[in-house]
Amino acid sequence: QVHLVESGGGLVQTGGSRRLSCVASGTAFNDDDLHWYRQAPGMQRELVASITGGGRTYYIGSVEGRFTISRDNAKNTMFLQMNSLKPEDTAAYYCNILRDGVFFQWGRGTQVTVSS
C-alpha cells in the first residue's frame, strides 16, 4: 500500500518561506508526474505545482515565481519550496502521484498558515 506523508508546514509571517516535503512509501516515483495540491477552508482542493518525470514543471499563476517544486527519486521524496508567502497561501498542502491516470490515497497534508 502506498503512503504519502507531507511535512514542513507551520506558521509563518507574510514574506516568509517554508519548505514542504513529501515522502512516499510502498512505491517508487519512477517517471511519474508528481503534484502538490492545497485546500483552504471552505474551498476545493486546487493544483499548485507539478513536475514530470523528465523534470518539467508547472505552477498555477498565483505562485509562479514564488514556489519551486522538485523531486529526489532516489529518496522517493518531493519538495515544495515556498518563498514570499502571502496570507492567501494559507491552506493544507497535499502531495500525490498520478499513475495511469489515477491518484493514490491522499495523505493527511501539512498545514501552512501565513499571518499578515
C-alpha positions as CSV (number, residue, x, y, z in Angstrom):
1,Q,0.0,0.0,0.0
2,V,1.3,3.4,-0.9
3,H,1.5,6.0,1.9
4,L,2.2,9.7,1.3
5,V,3.4,11.8,4.3
6,E,3.7,15.5,4.0
7,S,5.7,17.7,6.4
8,G,7.2,21.1,6.8
9,G,4.1,23.2,7.4
10,G,3.7,25.7,10.1
11,L,3.0,29.3,11.0
12,V,5.0,31.9,9.0
13,Q,4.7,35.6,8.6
14,T,3.9,37.3,5.3
15,G,7.0,37.3,3.1
16,G,8.5,34.3,4.8
17,S,9.4,30.9,3.4
18,R,8.7,27.3,4.1
19,R,9.9,24.1,2.5
20,L,7.5,21.2,2.3
21,S,8.5,17.6,1.9
22,C,6.5,14.6,0.8
23,V,7.8,11.1,1.3
24,A,6.2,8.2,-0.5
25,S,6.5,4.6,0.9
26,G,5.3,1.5,-0.8
27,T,6.2,2.7,-4.3
28,A,9.0,4.3,-6.3
29,F,8.5,7.5,-8.2
30,N,9.9,6.1,-11.4
31,D,8.9,8.6,-14.1
32,D,5.5,9.5,-12.6
33,D,4.2,13.0,-12.6
34,L,4.2,14.4,-9.1
35,H,1.8,17.1,-7.8
36,W,1.3,19.4,-4.9
37,Y,-2.3,20.5,-4.1
38,R,-3.7,22.8,-1.4
39,Q,-7.1,23.2,0.2
40,A,-8.2,26.3,2.1
41,P,-11.1,26.1,4.5
42,G,-14.4,26.1,2.5
43,M,-12.6,25.8,-0.8
44,Q,-12.0,23.0,-3.2
45,R,-8.6,21.4,-3.4
46,E,-6.5,23.0,-6.1
47,L,-3.4,22.1,-8.0
48,V,-0.5,24.2,-7.0
49,A,2.5,22.7,-8.8
50,S,3.5,19.7,-10.8
51,I,6.7,18.1,-12.0
52,T,7.0,15.5,-14.7
53,G,9.3,12.5,-14.7
54,G,11.6,14.5,-17.1
55,G,11.7,17.5,-14.7
56,R,9.3,19.8,-16.5
57,T,7.4,22.0,-14.0
58,Y,4.0,23.7,-13.9
59,Y,2.7,26.2,-11.5
60,I,-0.6,28.0,-11.0
61,G,-0.3,31.7,-11.8
62,S,-0.7,32.8,-8.2
63,V,2.5,31.0,-7.1
64,E,4.6,31.4,-10.3
65,G,8.0,32.8,-9.4
66,R,7.5,32.2,-5.7
67,F,7.2,28.4,-5.4
68,T,9.5,25.7,-6.7
69,I,8.7,22.1,-7.0
70,S,11.4,19.5,-7.1
71,R,11.9,15.7,-6.7
72,D,14.5,13.3,-5.4
73,N,13.7,9.9,-7.0
74,A,16.4,8.1,-5.0
75,K,14.6,9.1,-1.8
76,N,11.1,8.9,-3.1
77,T,10.7,12.5,-1.9
78,M,9.3,15.6,-3.4
79,F,9.6,19.1,-2.2
80,L,7.8,22.4,-2.5
81,Q,9.9,25.5,-1.7
82,M,7.6,28.4,-0.9
83,N,9.0,31.9,-0.8
84,S,7.4,35.3,-0.4
85,L,4.4,33.7,1.3
86,K,1.1,35.6,1.3
87,P,-1.9,35.2,3.6
88,E,-3.8,33.7,0.6
89,D,-1.3,30.8,0.6
90,T,-2.8,29.6,3.9
91,A,-4.1,26.1,3.3
92,A,-3.5,22.5,3.9
93,Y,-0.9,21.2,1.4
94,Y,-1.1,17.7,-0.1
95,C,1.2,15.8,-2.4
96,N,0.2,13.0,-4.7
97,I,1.5,10.8,-7.6
98,L,-0.5,10.4,-10.8
99,R,0.0,7.0,-12.2
100,D,-2.0,5.6,-15.1
101,G,-4.5,8.4,-14.7
102,V,-5.2,7.7,-11.0
103,F,-4.1,9.3,-7.8
104,F,-3.0,7.3,-4.8
105,Q,-4.8,7.7,-1.5
106,W,-4.3,11.2,-0.1
107,G,-2.2,11.7,2.9
108,R,-3.1,14.0,5.9
109,G,-1.4,17.0,4.4
110,T,0.6,19.7,6.2
111,Q,-0.9,23.0,7.3
112,V,0.7,26.2,6.2
113,T,-0.6,29.4,7.9
114,V,0.6,32.8,6.7
115,S,0.0,35.6,9.1
116,S,-0.5,39.1,7.9
